Amino acid sequence: MPHPSAPSGVRPVALVYRGPTQEDMDCADTVVGLLTTGPWGLDVRTTGPKGDLPLSPDTLATAQLYAQPGGGDLTPAYRALKPHKKAIRDFVGQGGHYLGFCLGGYLAGQDEGFGLLSGTVGQYIHTKGHTVDTEDNALVEVEWRGHPRTLFFQDGAYFTPGPDPRTTVLATYTNNRAAALITSYGAGRVAVVGPHPEATADWFEDPPLPFQDTHDLALDFVGAVLAN
């Protein structure tokens, strides 16, 4: 059955995963801030080992959106989240919305992931024509809805769109690999992004990188999946 909408007058719940892999920069808190201050009227709560709520089918059943932030490496992150794979797949398949930022984009894939994307997910830095070749903090150029933009980047993914006609590619790297897209999984919607449009000014301080204000892109990313 479709994931139920929030009753009239009740704010829809958004869950943001907070776990042990997010130690270098507080990616989870940044996503919490984005969703809390955005124009969607969300009731934002954290879930997971370091969150306020347990990550469980019952918790997911209360939500309209589940956000998987960046931070940490794929293999240990997937190892920690694998017990919740079915619950997350069921949540999205029944009409929920999934947001994957950087690591959360990798985790939407088939290999060491939740299996929410039918196409390939891989490291952009290993693609032909890449403009970034380090796993460290960097800047990356993309075309976001046809306009050139520079975003914070830390070994983010590229995505190969699957055959779903409801897939929308929001952004591409300069080698035409998809950097952000929205697609379907069952009755739900999945939005993934390799770079970090949600990055705030403090992310650019160590090592120092020229600040890029991409808050508008972060709003577009979240708003696009919630509109579907």
N, C-alpha and C positions, 0 to 999 in steps of 0.2 A: 504494500500500500504506500502511497506517496507520503513523504515526511510531512507531518502536520504543520500548518502555519500557526504563528502565535495568536492567541485569542485577542479580540479587539481590546485595545487599551493596555495590553501587556507587551513590553519590549521584547523583541526576539533575542534569544540568547546566542552569544558567540563564545566559543571555547578556544582558548589559546594554550597550546601545549608548553609546559615548562618542565624541562628535564635536566639530567646531569651533564648533558653534552654542551649546554650553552654557558660556558664559563669565560671565554675570551671576551665576548661582548654580549650585553644582555639583549639578545635578539628578541626574546619573548616579550620583555617589557616594551620594546619599541613597537612591536605589533599590537600589544595591548593599548598603547598610547594612540596608535593610528586608528584602531577600531573604536576606541572610546570617544575620541574627539571628532571622528568623521560624522557625516550628515545622515547616518542610517538609523540612529536611535537604538543602538544595540546595547544590550545588557552583557558586558564583557566579563568573563570569568576565566581563571586559569585552571588547567587540568594536568594531571601527570604527577610524577614523583615529587616535584617541587612546586606543584600547583595547589590551589585551594580545594579542588575536587578530584576524586579518583577518576582515572580514565577508564570508563566502563560503559557497557551498553546502556545502563540506566542513565548515566550522565549524558551520553550522546543523545539519548531520546528526548532530552529537554531542549536541545539546541537546533538552530537553523544553520549554523556555520561552525566549522572546525578549522582552525588555523595551525599549520605546522611551520614554525619559524626556522630560520637558519641557525647555524652554530654547531660546531663539532664535525666529526667525520662520519661517513655513511655507514661503515660496517658496525661500529659500536652503537650507533643510533638505531639502526635496524634491529640489531640484537635486542636492544631494550624495548623496542616497539613491536616486534614480531608477535608477541602474545596478544596484541590488540588489533592485529591486521584484519581479522574477520569483522570485529565490531566496527572498525572504521569503514571497511568496504560496505557493510550492511547499512551504515548510516548514510553514506553517499548514495548507494544504490536505491535507497528508499526515498530519495528526494532531498538529501542534505547537500550542503555546499562545502567544498574543500578548498582551502587556500594553502599553497605551498610556496614558501620563499626560500630560494637557494637550496639548502639541504632538504627542505620540505618538498621542493620540486623533484629532486632525486628520489625521495621516498615515495612519490606517486608512481614511480616506474615499476616495471615488471621484475627486474633483478634487484634484490635487496630492497624491495619496496612493497607497497600495498596493492600494486596491480591495478591502479586506477587509470593508467594511460595505456593505450594499445600500441602507440608508437615508441620509437627508441628514445632513451634518455642517456646522455653521456656528458663527459667533461668537454666544455668548449675549448679549453686550452690545448686539447689534442686534436682539434679539427683542422682541416686544411684551410689556410687563409686566416687563422686566428690572429688577433691583435694583442692578446695578453698571453704570456707564457709562464706565469708564476702562480703558485697557489696562495701567495701572500696578498694582502690588501692591495687593490689597484683600481684604476678607472677603466671603463669599457665603453666603447661607442656603439650605439644601437640606433635603429630607426623605429621610433614608437609611433604607431599609426601614421607612418609616412614622414615623420619629422625627426631630424637628427638630435639625439640627446646623449649626454654622458652620465653614467651611473656608477655608483660604488659597486665593486665586484670582488668576490673572494672565491675563486675556483667554482663558479656557478655552472649550471647545466645548460646544455642545448636540448631541444626537443624536436623530434620528428613527428609531425602530426599524423594521426591515424586516419582511417577512412570516414570518420563520422562527419556528416555534412553540417553539423551544428558547431564544428570547430572554428574558432576565430583566432588567428594569429595576431596578437597585439603588437609584438615587437620582434625585430630580427637583428642579429649581429651583422656586421659589415660583410660577412661571407654568406649571408642569406640563411644561415641557420636560425631557427626560431628561438628567441630569447624569452618570450612570454606568450602563453596561449590559454584559451578557455575551451573546454570540450565537455562532453557528456560522459557519465558513467551511470548506467541504469537510468533511474528517474532523476538523478542528481547532476550537479555541475562541478567541474574541477577547473581551478585556475592555478597555473604554475608560472614561476618567473625565476630565471637564472641569476640575474643581477639583483641588487637591493634597492628598489625605488623607495622603500620605507626608511632608508638610512638617514639619521639625524646628524647634525653638525659635529657632535662629539665622535662619531665614527671615523671622521677624516683626520683626527688629531695624531694618531700613532700607527704607522709612521705618517708624517704630515702629507696630506694630499689636498689639492684645491677643492674646496667645498662645492658640491653640486646640489642645488635645491631641487629635488625631484618629488617633492610631496604631492604635486599634482598628478604625477604618474601613479603613485601609490593609491591615491583616491580613485583614479580611473581603473586601476587593476581590481580593487575590491568592489567598486561600484558596478563594474561590468559583469562580474559573476553573480552579484546579488540581484541584478536586473533580469537574470535568466532563470 
